[in-house]
């Protein structure tokens, strides 16, 4: 429970940064996300279970405000990533991969 609370505290801090706090936002994204490539940017507010801990983003990903992510990390297969995103209230499947050994 303490780990999840820390993740959600980081997400709260991110969502309450000032527009001019670019460096703070970049640092928080690196702390929050499982993978954050070069040039990633998410416009607050960002909503995610576990504060985005299981979200993987490659290089130069831009997400506008209101992004909601439900990310799942499969412990049995470290290469599998499932992402279901909701943008402006409309569910959109961006990537759903399940690699079976």
Order of alpha helices (4+ residues) and beta strands (2+ residues): alpha-alpha-beta-beta-beta-beta-beta-beta-beta-beta
